[in-house]
Amino acid sequence: MFRYKLILEYDGTPFCGWQRQADRMSVQQALEEAIFRLSGERVTTQAAGRTDAGVHALGQVVHFDLEKLWDPFRISEALNYHLRPHPVAVILCETVGKAFEARFSALARHYQYRILNRRAPAIIERHHVWHVPMPLDADIMQVAAQRILGRHDFSTFRSSECQANSPIRTLDHFAVRREADHILVTASARSFLHHQVRSMVGSLKLVGEGKWTPDDFRAALDAANRSRCGAMAPASGLFFVQVDYPAG
């Protein structure tokens, strides 16, 4: 068996998420069907992150095994052909050793959340931002974001359906900046809880509106109680950007 690593870009709007579902198209199903049309082999792909319905990816990493050795460039070209018309593209394909696993070999995962902060509604970006018409103070949101860096119990920002064994996570990077009408929130950690990024962004919005202070944001974290979380940000603004792996 030969192992292949892919980097994928996709628009999550029409999908039920990464993971296969019985009644709706997922990114995983679209990819596995394309691999079958290429190779004639039924495979199960493993992704670095199981993105939810409506969440997008700029650098999702996937691995799978095939019995035949293929040229990686041929795989990427053929998969991009067979993936049409789904909004999924293979950016890179390469062979890797059997020890590589897209999920468990990852050292860090990086996300970006995009808020369109203007009165006028989103048109071109309507499926790729969270439109917030009231003014937000990105500077005070940045102050609040720095208050929750490090290793904590993130139960407040954890989905009730999260299957992780522990709510303890280490948040290595969490930052907010404004670029014209956009507010960009970036987050990095080795792993995240289910809905953690969207939950943190939803609560940061309350800080930006002046309804919460940075101290309130930190107090919500310290409460370790989901009821203290602000309304969760919608999936449309979230992008899975990149995954880091050990060198070599």
Backbone bond lengths (Angstrom), bond angles and torsions (degrees), N, CA, C in turn:
res aa  C-N    CA-C-N  psi(-1)  N-CA   C-N-CA  omega(-1)  CA-C   N-CA-C  phi
1 M - - - 1.469 - - 1.525 110.04 -
2 F 1.304 115.43 145.32 1.461 121.86 179.45 1.535 108.56 -120.56
3 R 1.336 115.19 138.34 1.466 120.14 -176.17 1.535 109.66 -104.17
4 Y 1.326 114.11 137.77 1.467 121.72 -179.09 1.521 109.92 -123.42
5 K 1.306 114.75 141.15 1.467 122.48 176.77 1.525 108.46 -112.88
6 L 1.330 116.27 131.77 1.456 122.26 176.23 1.521 110.36 -117.41
7 I 1.318 116.13 148.16 1.462 122.46 164.38 1.521 106.55 -112.32
8 L 1.324 115.32 124.36 1.462 121.55 -174.75 1.520 111.52 -113.94
9 E 1.325 114.41 146.93 1.454 122.56 166.67 1.522 106.97 -118.45
10 Y 1.338 116.28 134.21 1.467 117.21 176.41 1.521 111.96 -152.50
11 D 1.328 112.75 152.95 1.453 122.60 172.06 1.522 106.30 -93.22
12 G 1.316 116.45 116.00 1.462 119.20 -174.59 1.508 115.22 -80.41
13 T 1.339 117.72 -1.35 1.469 121.23 -172.73 1.530 113.98 -54.12
14 P 1.350 119.74 -47.73 1.467 118.56 -175.30 1.528 114.28 -86.53
15 F 1.320 117.89 -1.48 1.462 120.84 -173.24 1.528 112.29 -101.09
16 C 1.323 115.54 157.10 1.468 121.33 174.38 1.522 111.29 -84.22
17 G 1.316 116.37 8.31 1.462 121.49 -177.32 1.513 110.08 121.16
18 W 1.335 115.64 -172.72 1.463 119.34 178.42 1.515 111.23 -69.56
19 Q 1.337 117.11 -48.41 1.456 121.93 -165.53 1.523 112.65 -77.58
20 R 1.334 115.06 142.78 1.465 121.52 178.46 1.523 111.38 -54.69
21 Q 1.340 115.26 139.55 1.453 122.54 173.75 1.534 107.94 -129.24
22 A 1.312 115.11 157.48 1.464 118.94 -175.10 1.524 112.59 -70.81
23 D 1.342 117.29 -31.69 1.460 119.09 -168.93 1.517 115.00 -122.12
24 R 1.325 118.32 3.05 1.465 120.45 -179.87 1.519 109.72 -140.09
25 M 1.332 116.11 152.55 1.457 120.87 -179.95 1.529 110.71 -73.64
26 S 1.310 115.58 132.65 1.462 122.26 175.99 1.527 109.05 -115.34
27 V 1.328 115.90 164.58 1.464 120.10 175.64 1.530 109.36 -63.00
28 Q 1.321 116.84 -41.40 1.462 120.52 179.67 1.523 111.54 -59.02
29 Q 1.312 117.36 -45.12 1.469 120.30 179.46 1.520 111.33 -63.42
30 A 1.336 117.14 -44.54 1.462 120.26 179.85 1.520 110.68 -59.53
31 L 1.338 116.56 -42.85 1.460 120.56 -179.27 1.520 111.45 -68.43
32 E 1.316 117.95 -45.65 1.463 120.40 -177.92 1.524 112.12 -65.67
33 E 1.319 116.88 -33.83 1.458 119.07 175.49 1.528 111.49 -68.42
34 A 1.337 116.65 -35.89 1.462 120.15 176.59 1.526 110.97 -67.00
35 I 1.328 116.80 -39.86 1.469 120.33 177.54 1.528 110.52 -63.20
36 F 1.338 116.83 -39.51 1.464 119.78 178.41 1.528 111.15 -64.39
37 R 1.326 116.40 -41.53 1.470 118.62 -179.86 1.521 111.36 -65.67
38 L 1.326 116.06 -30.11 1.467 119.95 176.83 1.525 111.86 -74.90
39 S 1.327 116.11 -49.50 1.460 120.88 -166.01 1.518 115.06 -107.34
40 G 1.334 117.35 -19.66 1.453 119.94 -173.08 1.513 112.88 77.70
41 E 1.324 117.99 6.40 1.460 122.82 -179.28 1.531 110.22 -108.04
42 R 1.335 115.26 137.63 1.456 121.38 173.72 1.524 108.40 -87.55
43 V 1.315 117.23 121.11 1.453 121.06 -177.37 1.519 109.12 -126.30
44 T 1.336 114.96 161.11 1.464 122.37 170.31 1.514 107.25 -114.43
45 T 1.301 116.60 117.02 1.462 121.22 -179.10 1.520 110.20 -86.63
46 Q 1.326 115.25 149.38 1.461 121.50 175.77 1.515 108.45 -118.68
47 A 1.335 116.98 130.76 1.466 121.95 -178.49 1.510 111.20 -108.48
48 A 1.328 115.11 155.53 1.463 120.38 177.61 1.510 112.08 -67.77
49 G 1.345 116.67 -30.98 1.454 120.61 -179.61 1.514 110.61 -146.72
50 R 1.327 117.24 135.72 1.469 121.55 -179.47 1.531 108.78 -90.43
51 T 1.304 116.05 86.28 1.459 120.17 -177.94 1.527 110.86 -66.54
52 D 1.338 115.15 145.89 1.462 121.70 -179.36 1.523 111.45 -79.85
53 A 1.312 115.86 171.90 1.460 122.18 175.77 1.525 109.76 -55.61
54 G 1.338 115.81 130.33 1.450 120.78 177.35 1.508 115.89 85.48
55 V 1.329 118.40 -7.41 1.467 122.29 179.12 1.530 108.56 -86.69
56 H 1.312 116.21 140.82 1.458 122.55 -175.06 1.534 111.18 -103.09
57 A 1.323 115.90 167.48 1.465 120.75 177.89 1.516 110.51 -139.36
58 L 1.308 115.11 136.14 1.462 122.37 171.57 1.522 110.88 -105.40
59 G 1.321 116.88 -20.46 1.464 120.35 -176.94 1.519 112.76 -152.36
60 Q 1.328 116.65 46.82 1.462 120.23 174.31 1.526 109.27 -66.49
61 V 1.324 117.18 136.99 1.467 121.96 -179.83 1.523 109.22 -111.72
62 V 1.333 114.83 134.90 1.464 122.11 -175.44 1.523 108.36 -135.62
63 H 1.336 116.16 145.87 1.473 117.76 168.92 1.532 109.71 -129.60
64 F 1.331 114.56 156.45 1.462 122.20 176.59 1.520 108.04 -158.52
65 D 1.330 115.31 162.32 1.467 121.83 -178.53 1.527 110.48 -115.45
66 L 1.328 115.35 142.51 1.460 122.36 173.99 1.530 109.17 -130.58
67 E 1.317 115.63 151.89 1.464 120.04 178.95 1.524 111.59 -72.95
68 K 1.323 116.85 -27.18 1.453 121.17 -175.85 1.526 110.85 -102.19
69 L 1.320 116.15 145.36 1.460 121.19 174.47 1.526 108.62 -84.99
70 W 1.317 115.33 118.83 1.454 121.98 179.41 1.518 110.35 -112.94
71 D 1.315 116.12 154.29 1.454 120.33 171.37 1.532 108.58 -70.67
72 P 1.330 119.16 126.37 1.465 120.51 -176.59 1.529 113.93 -57.85
73 F 1.330 116.93 -37.86 1.466 118.78 178.77 1.524 110.23 -63.94
74 R 1.320 117.17 -39.58 1.465 120.33 178.94 1.533 110.25 -64.21
75 I 1.343 116.40 -39.05 1.462 119.44 177.98 1.520 110.63 -61.54
76 S 1.323 116.93 -48.51 1.467 119.67 -177.38 1.528 111.16 -62.15
77 E 1.328 117.04 -42.81 1.455 119.90 179.76 1.536 111.55 -65.12
78 A 1.330 116.09 -43.28 1.457 119.79 -178.33 1.529 111.73 -68.96
79 L 1.329 116.67 -40.51 1.465 118.73 179.47 1.527 111.00 -65.54
80 N 1.320 117.26 -39.79 1.459 118.78 177.87 1.531 111.31 -63.35
81 Y 1.314 116.70 -32.01 1.469 120.12 175.27 1.532 110.61 -68.83
82 H 1.334 116.28 -47.60 1.458 120.19 -174.71 1.530 112.89 -76.86
83 L 1.316 117.87 -18.34 1.460 120.23 178.34 1.530 112.68 -75.84
84 R 1.315 117.10 -19.52 1.463 119.10 179.16 1.524 110.92 -62.11
85 P 1.355 118.67 139.96 1.467 128.52 7.66 1.527 114.62 -95.84
86 H 1.333 117.44 14.33 1.459 119.35 -179.79 1.533 110.45 -63.53
87 P 1.334 118.33 143.33 1.466 121.19 179.89 1.527 111.68 -80.22
88 V 1.328 115.25 63.86 1.464 123.23 179.94 1.516 108.07 -134.05
89 A 1.330 116.77 134.97 1.463 120.57 177.83 1.516 110.14 -133.16
90 V 1.336 115.68 140.70 1.464 121.94 172.08 1.525 107.27 -87.41
91 I 1.313 116.67 114.55 1.459 122.41 -179.59 1.521 110.78 -83.46
92 L 1.334 115.89 -35.48 1.469 120.92 -177.44 1.511 109.19 -151.37
93 C 1.331 116.49 142.18 1.460 122.56 170.89 1.521 108.00 -131.92
94 E 1.320 116.53 137.20 1.461 120.69 176.12 1.520 109.62 -151.54
95 T 1.335 116.19 154.73 1.452 120.72 174.25 1.526 108.95 -81.86
96 V 1.325 115.92 145.26 1.464 121.48 -179.94 1.520 108.42 -137.56
97 G 1.324 116.22 165.10 1.452 120.74 177.66 1.517 111.88 -72.58
98 K 1.332 116.19 161.84 1.460 120.74 -177.31 1.521 112.45 -66.90
99 A 1.327 117.84 -15.15 1.467 119.67 178.76 1.531 112.12 -77.34
100 F 1.331 116.16 -17.07 1.470 118.94 -178.34 1.517 110.51 -75.75
101 E 1.336 115.38 132.56 1.460 121.68 173.13 1.519 108.19 -133.67
102 A 1.315 116.33 127.96 1.462 120.69 -175.47 1.523 111.79 -55.85
103 R 1.317 116.50 -40.66 1.469 120.30 -177.61 1.518 112.76 -83.07
104 F 1.326 116.98 -54.19 1.461 120.03 -168.26 1.524 113.75 -83.51
105 S 1.327 118.16 -17.02 1.469 120.20 177.53 1.526 112.34 -85.63
106 A 1.316 117.81 -8.03 1.467 121.18 -174.23 1.522 111.70 -68.18
107 L 1.325 115.26 137.28 1.467 122.21 175.56 1.525 112.07 -96.35
108 A 1.314 117.33 -29.62 1.461 121.25 -179.42 1.516 110.03 -158.54
109 R 1.322 114.47 148.15 1.461 122.02 175.49 1.525 108.22 -122.31
110 H 1.324 116.05 139.69 1.463 121.31 -174.81 1.527 109.76 -123.26
111 Y 1.324 116.09 130.17 1.460 122.48 179.20 1.532 110.32 -123.46
112 Q 1.319 114.91 154.36 1.457 121.17 170.49 1.522 108.30 -131.20
113 Y 1.343 114.53 137.39 1.457 120.23 175.28 1.520 108.19 -116.29
114 R 1.349 116.52 132.49 1.456 121.99 -174.19 1.531 110.90 -113.88
115 I 1.316 115.81 121.40 1.461 122.70 176.07 1.525 108.29 -111.25
116 L 1.316 116.59 128.76 1.463 121.40 171.42 1.521 107.01 -94.91
117 N 1.332 115.91 111.46 1.460 121.75 -172.39 1.527 110.19 -110.72
118 R 1.339 114.63 84.60 1.463 121.30 177.81 1.523 108.38 -156.37
119 R 1.333 116.30 162.88 1.465 119.64 179.60 1.524 111.81 -66.52
120 A 1.318 117.23 -44.09 1.467 120.25 -176.74 1.529 110.61 -67.33
121 P 1.315 117.51 142.13 1.465 120.28 -178.98 1.523 112.22 -68.95
122 A 1.307 115.00 160.97 1.466 121.07 175.19 1.523 109.04 -76.49
123 I 1.309 116.30 133.01 1.462 121.40 177.06 1.528 109.41 -114.87
124 I 1.320 117.49 -70.29 1.467 120.90 179.67 1.522 110.89 -61.43
125 E 1.319 117.32 -38.11 1.470 121.99 -174.51 1.526 112.97 -100.08
126 R 1.310 118.49 17.53 1.456 119.55 -167.95 1.527 113.85 -60.38
127 H 1.321 118.67 -25.51 1.461 120.91 178.43 1.530 112.06 -99.79
128 H 1.341 116.59 8.31 1.464 119.35 -172.80 1.521 113.48 -131.96
129 V 1.322 117.22 12.40 1.463 122.28 175.90 1.526 108.49 -145.97
130 W 1.324 114.57 166.75 1.456 121.90 165.99 1.516 106.21 -101.43
131 H 1.308 117.22 114.25 1.464 120.06 179.24 1.523 109.26 -82.30
132 V 1.333 115.82 116.80 1.460 122.64 177.04 1.523 107.05 -119.15
133 P 1.330 119.24 107.10 1.466 120.52 -173.81 1.512 115.28 -76.68
134 M 1.361 118.50 -27.10 1.460 119.21 179.98 1.524 110.24 -78.33
135 P 1.350 118.25 148.46 1.472 120.54 -177.59 1.529 111.65 -61.50
136 L 1.324 115.39 139.17 1.461 122.66 176.11 1.519 109.28 -119.57
137 D 1.315 115.95 140.49 1.462 122.27 177.84 1.528 108.17 -93.64
138 A 1.332 116.76 98.84 1.467 120.67 -177.11 1.520 111.58 -66.47
139 D 1.330 117.77 -30.69 1.468 120.40 -178.87 1.527 111.41 -65.37
140 I 1.330 117.74 -44.18 1.458 119.48 179.85 1.531 110.42 -72.72
141 M 1.330 116.96 -28.99 1.464 119.77 173.70 1.527 110.38 -64.13
142 Q 1.332 116.90 -38.83 1.459 121.00 177.28 1.521 111.27 -63.86
143 V 1.326 116.75 -41.64 1.470 120.53 177.07 1.524 110.01 -59.25
144 A 1.326 116.32 -46.05 1.462 120.12 -179.69 1.520 111.75 -64.39
145 A 1.322 117.09 -40.48 1.462 120.68 -178.81 1.520 111.61 -58.71
146 Q 1.338 116.49 -36.91 1.469 119.50 -178.53 1.525 112.30 -69.50
147 R 1.323 116.47 -17.54 1.465 120.44 -176.95 1.525 113.03 -74.83
148 I 1.338 118.08 -13.25 1.464 118.18 -177.07 1.528 112.34 -117.79
149 L 1.329 117.59 13.09 1.461 119.81 175.10 1.523 110.15 -64.57
150 G 1.322 115.99 152.24 1.461 120.77 176.59 1.516 112.57 105.26
151 R 1.330 114.30 -165.92 1.472 121.87 -174.46 1.533 109.77 -94.90
152 H 1.336 115.40 120.86 1.469 120.17 -176.53 1.527 110.01 -147.22
153 D 1.322 113.58 169.19 1.458 122.05 166.01 1.530 106.57 -83.52
154 F 1.333 116.67 111.20 1.464 121.76 -176.41 1.535 112.36 -98.29
155 S 1.335 117.30 30.49 1.466 120.53 -178.74 1.522 112.80 -56.81
156 T 1.333 117.67 -33.71 1.463 121.01 179.59 1.527 110.90 -59.42
157 F 1.318 116.57 -35.43 1.463 121.81 -175.38 1.524 111.77 -105.44
158 R 1.312 116.01 29.80 1.464 122.01 -176.49 1.522 110.40 -116.47
159 S 1.316 117.51 134.54 1.454 121.60 177.19 1.521 110.38 -63.07
160 S 1.316 115.70 146.11 1.469 120.23 176.04 1.524 111.29 -65.48
161 E 1.344 116.58 -18.19 1.462 121.33 179.53 1.529 112.65 -96.11
162 C 1.325 117.00 4.18 1.470 120.84 -177.94 1.527 110.46 -62.11
163 Q 1.320 116.28 133.95 1.465 121.78 -177.53 1.525 113.25 -102.84
164 A 1.327 117.46 7.17 1.463 120.20 179.14 1.527 110.25 -64.13
165 N 1.322 115.96 146.19 1.460 120.48 -178.44 1.522 112.68 -69.13
166 S 1.322 116.55 -27.78 1.468 120.85 -176.72 1.523 110.15 -140.40
167 P 1.347 117.31 145.10 1.467 120.42 175.45 1.526 112.93 -85.16
168 I 1.311 117.42 1.14 1.467 121.51 -178.91 1.521 109.57 -79.04
169 R 1.323 116.25 124.07 1.451 122.37 177.65 1.530 109.23 -141.21
170 T 1.339 115.22 158.13 1.458 120.97 176.23 1.520 108.29 -110.65
171 L 1.326 115.88 115.09 1.464 121.94 179.13 1.526 107.84 -92.36
172 D 1.323 116.60 108.17 1.465 121.47 -173.88 1.521 112.98 -83.23
173 H 1.321 116.35 -31.17 1.475 120.64 -176.47 1.514 107.96 -148.29
174 F 1.334 115.65 132.84 1.459 121.09 176.10 1.523 106.05 -153.70
175 A 1.325 117.00 111.43 1.462 120.15 -171.13 1.520 110.83 -142.61
176 V 1.324 114.18 152.55 1.466 122.00 -178.86 1.522 108.89 -129.50
177 R 1.327 116.64 134.26 1.453 120.29 174.91 1.521 109.57 -146.45
178 R 1.320 115.44 152.31 1.453 120.60 177.67 1.520 109.75 -102.04
179 E 1.329 116.09 137.34 1.457 123.03 171.04 1.522 106.98 -129.41
180 A 1.332 116.02 96.95 1.465 122.25 -176.60 1.528 109.38 57.42
181 D 1.342 118.07 -120.12 1.462 120.65 -178.17 1.522 113.09 -85.41
182 H 1.308 117.63 1.22 1.459 120.83 -178.18 1.532 110.98 -105.95
183 I 1.316 115.34 140.79 1.459 122.23 168.73 1.519 106.66 -112.57
184 L 1.323 116.06 122.58 1.458 122.49 -176.94 1.518 109.80 -108.96
185 V 1.307 116.30 125.51 1.461 122.71 178.38 1.521 107.75 -112.98
186 T 1.325 117.27 124.30 1.459 121.30 -179.60 1.523 109.50 -116.78
187 A 1.342 115.13 142.80 1.462 120.78 -177.22 1.520 109.56 -142.18
188 S 1.329 115.41 138.28 1.467 120.86 179.43 1.522 109.60 -137.86
189 A 1.329 115.52 138.64 1.460 122.51 176.36 1.517 107.88 -163.85
190 R 1.313 115.81 164.12 1.466 117.72 175.33 1.527 109.99 -63.71
191 S 1.309 116.87 -40.64 1.456 121.21 176.59 1.519 109.19 -152.16
192 F 1.322 115.16 157.19 1.457 121.96 -179.80 1.527 109.32 -124.13
193 L 1.317 115.56 153.99 1.453 121.59 172.12 1.529 109.91 -77.23
194 H 1.310 116.44 162.06 1.461 121.15 178.25 1.532 109.91 -61.80
195 H 1.311 116.45 125.02 1.467 125.14 -179.70 1.530 113.50 68.89
196 Q 1.333 118.55 13.60 1.465 119.39 -175.89 1.523 112.55 -63.03
197 V 1.327 117.92 -48.00 1.462 119.80 -176.31 1.529 110.18 -64.68
198 R 1.319 117.57 -47.68 1.465 120.40 -179.07 1.526 111.41 -63.31
199 S 1.313 117.48 -34.35 1.464 120.68 178.33 1.526 111.11 -69.43
200 M 1.330 116.57 -42.00 1.460 119.43 178.56 1.526 110.91 -64.50
201 V 1.331 116.71 -41.19 1.469 120.20 179.68 1.528 110.74 -65.73
202 G 1.317 116.97 -40.62 1.454 120.13 178.41 1.519 112.16 -59.57
203 S 1.324 117.04 -38.72 1.458 120.25 177.55 1.523 111.65 -75.18
204 L 1.330 117.32 -34.13 1.469 119.98 175.62 1.527 111.69 -61.52
205 K 1.326 117.21 -33.45 1.464 120.49 177.34 1.525 110.70 -57.78
206 L 1.329 116.95 -38.89 1.467 120.39 178.59 1.525 111.04 -62.89
207 V 1.333 116.16 -35.13 1.467 120.30 175.70 1.524 109.52 -66.96
208 G 1.322 116.50 -46.03 1.457 120.66 -179.93 1.514 113.44 -60.99
209 E 1.333 116.99 -30.96 1.462 121.91 178.49 1.525 112.63 -79.86
210 G 1.335 116.41 -13.32 1.460 119.95 -176.13 1.511 114.09 88.14
211 K 1.345 116.94 7.29 1.462 120.25 178.91 1.531 111.65 -81.54
212 W 1.323 116.27 -26.82 1.463 123.10 174.96 1.520 108.42 -122.49
213 T 1.325 115.37 153.46 1.468 121.97 169.14 1.524 108.45 -97.63
214 P 1.333 118.09 166.90 1.465 118.97 172.71 1.532 112.37 -57.03
215 D 1.327 117.28 -33.14 1.469 120.02 176.53 1.530 111.11 -65.48
216 D 1.339 116.89 -37.56 1.459 120.27 177.03 1.529 110.79 -63.83
217 F 1.317 115.61 -39.25 1.467 120.83 179.25 1.519 110.26 -62.38
218 R 1.326 116.44 -45.66 1.468 120.30 178.17 1.531 111.11 -66.44
219 A 1.327 117.24 -38.08 1.461 120.37 178.81 1.522 111.05 -63.77
220 A 1.342 116.95 -35.72 1.462 119.92 176.94 1.520 110.40 -62.73
221 L 1.330 116.88 -42.99 1.469 120.28 176.43 1.519 110.60 -60.22
222 D 1.334 116.50 -48.87 1.462 121.13 -175.38 1.520 112.57 -64.40
223 A 1.332 117.18 -24.09 1.465 120.01 179.09 1.519 112.14 -67.85
224 A 1.331 116.86 -23.37 1.472 121.82 -179.51 1.522 111.23 49.14
225 N 1.328 114.89 45.88 1.462 121.38 -175.48 1.519 108.62 -141.28
226 R 1.328 116.30 121.92 1.466 120.85 -176.27 1.529 112.50 -57.53
227 S 1.322 117.29 -28.54 1.457 120.16 -178.45 1.525 112.60 -66.93
228 R 1.331 117.64 -15.17 1.458 121.75 179.61 1.527 112.77 -88.65
229 C 1.331 117.14 -2.26 1.465 121.61 -179.20 1.523 110.50 -80.71
230 G 1.335 116.67 142.64 1.449 120.26 171.52 1.518 110.55 -70.11
231 A 1.327 116.35 173.43 1.456 120.20 178.10 1.529 110.32 -59.04
232 M 1.324 116.96 133.03 1.459 121.52 -175.41 1.527 111.23 -67.39
233 A 1.325 116.42 137.76 1.460 121.62 176.71 1.525 109.86 -65.56
234 P 1.334 118.04 146.82 1.467 120.58 -178.89 1.525 112.48 -68.42
235 A 1.323 114.99 158.60 1.463 121.08 -176.86 1.521 112.42 -65.53
236 S 1.329 117.42 -28.94 1.465 121.23 -170.37 1.521 114.39 -57.78
237 G 1.331 118.43 -28.32 1.460 120.50 -176.77 1.513 115.23 -89.04
238 L 1.335 118.11 -2.85 1.464 120.70 -172.16 1.525 111.90 -96.69
239 F 1.334 115.13 133.35 1.463 123.14 178.47 1.527 109.53 -126.51
240 F 1.340 115.66 129.01 1.469 121.99 171.64 1.523 105.63 -85.31
241 V 1.315 117.06 109.76 1.464 121.18 -165.59 1.524 113.49 -90.91
242 Q 1.322 116.52 -46.88 1.475 118.65 -168.49 1.522 109.84 -162.61
243 V 1.348 115.92 155.57 1.448 122.79 174.48 1.530 108.07 -128.95
244 D 1.319 117.06 136.01 1.465 121.86 177.79 1.519 109.65 -101.80
245 Y 1.344 115.45 140.88 1.464 122.26 178.22 1.525 109.36 -130.19
246 P 1.339 117.41 162.34 1.463 119.17 175.74 1.518 111.61 -58.29
247 A 1.312 117.47 144.55 1.465 121.82 178.56 1.516 109.87 -62.86
248 G 1.324 114.48 140.13 1.461 119.69 176.90 1.500 113.08 81.78
